[in-house]
């Protein structure tokens, strides 16, 4: 076969709104799917993507090329899960059709983000982007803005910082101490931006998706994920309580760095325990499925190693300050604990690396 025309629907509007299972193969089936999608949601741009793919298919057929049109959908939780589904479907398509190259049809940058996945598997001759034409008047502009703000991805980014700022400012006004409001607002918005910028929101969405899937599938990991979530919340609350306790002391202000180290020292082992329990639950599920669970063992060692480093570093910094009696140890003791934690972390990490190399070549059948 000369070429494949690949229409990408990364967030699986096809599956959610039409009930069609991806991949959708062939001109006739794609036209039926586009019609069903257009009726289910006339505003969905994926309808135009499929029609554009069919038009391109007809043009290449007129040039007497051996082509096929295939629509591939990912998952409504856009990210790692949807990309894995697209990659798996693409591997099966390449295996079945033996095509020399593909042409990607998409409706925007989000769908085109899977381009590296496709390029790593087959030659991509080009990208055909579908742009829906809109009338250039005020009503159309208002409609586009309204539609954009109804999109959770945009509304979370735009409205959450504004909402945080408004709530924090009103709290300080009611408390009769508005002079600290702007500092609190900048801190809260800064934390939220770091949360989004470092991709913690994607990690949380992935965790939520895995928790949901484990519940629906009746997997053991649902229990361990729930326990891990409870431990994380408990550790965070305990750390915040300690932070606030020392912050509100009237005798002396110990400094923001020392307070932050108290918070880290309190939460580190709670987080390590949560990560370890979640990993164990995942390994139990993998073992029940008959797959090689040993590949996940190094994560336990790496998490413990990271926790040991954070505990040793925070203890050492706290030992340098005598402001907090509850955490006071001599500087020599703190230095020794730091050295021991670094050595211990290196040893534990090496054990994890050794296990990883031992299990990397083991197949599920021999594990």
C-alpha positions in Angstrom: 0.0 0.0 0.0 1.3 3.5 -0.9 -0.1 5.7 1.8 -2.4 5.8 4.8 -4.5 8.8 5.7 -4.6 9.0 9.5 -7.2 11.3 11.1 -6.3 11.9 14.8 -8.9 12.4 17.6 -6.7 12.6 20.7 -9.5 13.1 23.2 -11.7 10.3 21.8 -14.7 12.4 20.9 -15.6 9.7 18.4 -15.9 7.0 21.1 -17.7 9.2 23.6 -20.2 10.9 21.3 -20.9 8.2 18.7 -20.0 4.9 20.5 -17.8 3.9 17.6 -14.7 1.9 18.5 -11.3 3.2 17.2 -9.7 2.6 14.7 -12.4 3.5 12.1 -11.2 2.0 8.9 -12.4 2.8 5.3 -14.2 5.6 3.5 -17.7 4.4 4.0 -17.3 3.7 7.7 -15.6 7.1 8.3 -18.4 8.9 6.5 -20.9 7.2 8.7 -18.9 8.1 11.8 -18.5 11.7 10.7 -22.3 11.9 10.2 -23.0 10.4 13.6 -20.5 12.8 15.3 -22.0 15.8 13.5 -25.5 14.9 14.7 -24.3 14.2 18.2 -22.3 17.5 18.4 -22.4 19.8 15.4 -19.8 22.0 17.0 -17.1 19.3 17.2 -14.2 20.0 14.9 -13.3 16.3 14.6 -16.2 16.0 12.2 -14.4 18.4 9.8 -11.2 16.4 10.3 -12.8 13.2 9.1 -14.5 14.9 6.1 -11.1 16.5 5.2 -9.5 13.1 5.4 -12.2 11.6 3.1 -11.7 14.5 0.6 -7.9 13.9 0.6 -8.6 10.1 0.2 -10.7 10.8 -3.0 -8.0 13.1 -4.4 -5.3 10.5 -4.0 -7.6 7.8 -5.4 -8.0 9.9 -8.5 -4.2 10.0 -8.8 -4.4 6.2 -8.8 -2.6 5.7 -5.5 -3.3 2.7 -3.3 -4.5 4.5 -0.1 -6.7 3.9 2.9 -8.3 6.3 5.4 -8.2 5.4 9.1 -9.4 7.5 12.1 -7.6 6.9 15.4 -9.0 8.0 18.8 -7.1 8.3 22.0 -8.7 8.8 25.4 -10.8 11.5 27.1 -8.0 11.8 29.7 -5.7 13.5 27.3 -2.0 12.8 28.1 0.0 9.6 28.6 -3.0 7.3 28.5 -4.4 8.7 25.2 -0.9 8.7 23.6 -0.4 5.0 24.6 -3.7 4.0 23.0 -2.8 5.9 19.8 0.6 4.3 19.7 -0.8 0.8 20.2 -3.4 1.2 17.4 -0.7 2.6 15.1 1.5 -0.4 15.7 -1.4 -2.7 14.8 -2.2 -0.7 11.7 1.3 -0.7 10.4 1.5 -4.4 11.0 -1.6 -5.1 9.0 -1.3 -2.6 6.1 2.5 -2.5 5.3 2.2 1.1 4.1 5.2 3.0 3.0 4.1 6.4 4.5 1.2 8.3 6.1 -0.4 11.7 5.9 -1.7 13.1 9.2 -5.0 15.0 9.2 -5.7 17.0 12.4 -7.8 20.0 13.6 -5.0 21.7 15.7 -1.8 21.6 17.7 -3.2 19.2 20.4 -3.8 16.4 17.9 -0.5 17.1 16.2 1.4 16.6 19.5 1.3 12.9 18.7 3.4 13.5 15.5 6.6 12.2 17.2 4.8 9.0 18.1 3.9 8.5 14.4 7.3 9.6 13.1 9.0 7.0 15.3 7.1 4.3 13.6 6.6 5.2 9.9 7.5 7.9 7.4 5.1 11.0 7.6 4.7 12.6 4.2 2.9 15.7 5.5 0.4 17.2 8.0 -3.0 18.4 6.7 -4.5 20.8 9.3 -8.2 21.5 9.1 -9.2 25.1 10.1 -12.9 25.7 10.5 -13.9 29.1 8.9 -15.8 31.6 11.1 -17.5 34.8 10.3 -15.6 37.8 11.5 -18.2 39.7 13.6 -18.8 40.4 17.2 -21.3 37.6 17.7 -18.9 35.0 16.3 -16.1 36.3 18.5 -18.3 36.1 21.6 -19.4 32.6 20.8 -15.8 31.5 20.3 -14.8 33.0 23.7 -17.8 31.4 25.4 -16.9 28.0 23.9 -13.3 28.3 24.9 -14.1 29.2 28.5 -16.4 26.1 28.6 -13.4 24.0 27.8 -12.0 22.7 31.2 -8.4 23.0 30.0 -8.8 26.7 29.4 -11.2 27.5 32.3 -8.9 25.8 34.9 -5.9 27.8 33.7 -7.8 31.2 33.5 -10.4 31.1 36.3 -8.6 29.2 39.1 -5.9 31.8 39.8 -8.5 34.6 39.7 -10.8 32.7 42.0 -7.9 32.0 44.4 -6.9 35.6 44.5 -10.5 36.8 45.2 -11.1 34.2 48.0 -7.8 35.0 49.7 -8.3 38.7 49.6 -11.9 38.4 51.0 -10.6 36.2 53.8 -8.0 38.8 54.9 -10.6 41.6 54.6 -13.0 39.7 56.9 -10.1 39.1 59.3 -9.4 42.8 59.4 -5.8 42.4 58.2 -5.7 43.2 54.5 -2.0 44.3 54.5 -0.9 40.6 54.1 -3.5 39.8 51.4 -1.3 40.5 48.4 1.6 38.5 49.8 -0.8 35.5 50.4 -2.3 36.0 46.9 1.1 36.0 45.2 2.1 32.9 47.2 -1.1 31.0 46.3 -1.0 31.9 42.6 2.7 31.1 42.5 2.1 27.6 44.0 -0.7 27.0 41.5 1.5 28.1 38.5 4.3 25.8 39.7 1.7 23.0 40.1 0.6 23.5 36.5 4.0 24.3 35.1 5.7 21.2 36.5 2.9 19.0 35.2 1.6 17.9 38.6 -1.9 18.4 37.3 -1.3 15.8 34.6 0.2 13.4 37.2 -2.9 14.0 39.4 -5.3 13.3 36.4 -3.3 10.2 35.6 -3.6 9.0 39.2 -7.3 9.7 39.2 -7.7 7.8 35.9 -5.8 4.8 37.3 -7.9 4.9 40.5 -11.1 4.9 38.4 -9.9 2.1 36.2 -8.8 0.0 39.1 -12.3 0.5 40.7 -14.2 -0.4 37.5 -11.9 -3.4 36.8 -12.1 -4.6 40.5 -8.3 -4.5 40.9 -6.4 -4.8 44.1 -4.6 -1.5 43.3 -7.8 0.4 44.1 -7.3 -0.3 47.8 -3.6 0.6 47.7 -4.2 3.7 45.7 -6.9 4.8 48.2 -4.5 4.1 51.1 -1.8 6.0 49.3 -4.1 9.0 48.9 -5.1 9.0 52.6 -1.4 8.8 53.6 -0.5 11.7 51.4 -3.3 13.9 52.7 -2.5 12.9 56.3 1.2 13.7 55.9 0.4 17.0 54.2 -2.0 18.1 57.0 0.5 17.1 59.7 3.3 19.0 58.0 1.0 22.0 57.6 0.0 21.9 61.2 3.6 21.8 62.3 4.5 24.6 59.9 1.7 26.8 61.3 2.5 25.9 64.9 6.1 27.3 64.6 5.0 30.2 62.3 2.6 31.5 64.9 5.0 31.4 67.8 5.1 34.8 69.4 8.6 34.5 71.0 10.7 34.2 67.9 10.3 33.9 64.1 12.6 31.0 63.0 12.7 31.9 59.3 10.8 30.7 56.3 13.6 28.2 55.3 13.6 26.5 58.7 9.8 26.3 58.6 9.9 24.8 55.1 12.5 22.2 56.4 10.2 21.3 59.3 7.4 20.7 56.7 9.7 18.5 54.6 10.9 16.6 57.6 7.4 15.9 58.7 5.9 14.7 55.3 8.8 12.9 53.7 8.2 9.4 55.1 4.4 9.7 54.7 4.9 10.4 51.0 7.5 7.6 50.7 5.0 5.2 52.3 2.2 6.3 50.0 4.3 5.8 46.9 5.5 2.4 48.1 2.0 1.1 48.9 0.7 2.4 45.5 3.6 0.6 43.7 3.0 -2.6 45.6 -0.6 -2.6 44.6 0.3 -2.0 41.0 2.8 -4.9 41.1 0.1 -7.2 42.6 -2.2 -6.4 39.7 0.6 -7.0 37.1 1.4 -10.3 38.8 -2.3 -11.4 38.7 -2.4 -10.5 35.0 0.5 -12.9 34.4 3.0 -10.2 33.4 6.5 -9.4 34.7 5.9 -7.4 37.9 9.7 -7.4 38.8 10.3 -4.5 36.4 8.5 -2.2 38.9 10.6 -3.3 41.9 13.3 -0.6 41.3 10.8 2.1 41.9 10.5 1.1 45.6 14.2 1.4 46.1 14.4 4.8 44.3 11.5 6.2 46.4 13.1 5.1 49.6 16.5 6.5 48.4 14.9 9.9 47.6 13.1 9.9 51.0 16.3 9.2 52.8 18.1 12.1 51.0 15.3 14.5 51.8 15.1 13.4 55.5 18.9 13.7 55.9 19.1 17.1 54.2 16.2 18.6 56.2 17.6 17.2 59.5 21.0 18.7 58.7 19.6 22.1 58.0 17.5 22.0 61.1 20.5 21.0 63.2 22.2 24.2 62.0 19.5 26.3 63.8 18.8 26.1 67.5 15.5 28.0 67.2 13.3 24.9 67.3 14.0 22.7 70.4 11.9 19.8 69.1 14.2 19.3 66.1 17.5 20.3 67.7 20.5 18.1 67.4 24.1 19.2 67.3 25.6 20.3 64.0 28.1 17.4 64.1 25.2 14.9 64.6 23.3 16.5 61.8 26.3 16.4 59.5 26.9 12.7 60.3 23.2 11.9 59.6 23.4 13.7 56.3 26.5 11.7 55.3 24.9 8.5 56.4 21.7 9.3 54.5 23.6 10.1 51.3 25.6 6.9 51.6 22.5 4.9 52.4 20.6 6.5 49.4 23.5 5.6 47.0 23.6 2.0 48.2 19.8 1.6 48.0 19.8 3.2 44.5 22.5 0.9 43.3 20.5 -2.1 44.6 17.5 -0.8 42.6 19.7 -0.3 39.5 21.1 -3.9 39.9 17.5 -5.3 40.1 16.5 -3.2 37.1 19.3 -4.6 35.0 18.6 -8.1 36.2 14.9 -7.9 35.2 15.2 -5.8 32.0 15.9 -8.8 29.9 13.4 -11.1 31.6 10.2 -11.8 29.6 6.8 -12.3 31.2 6.9 -16.0 30.3 10.2 -16.6 32.1 9.5 -14.2 35.1 
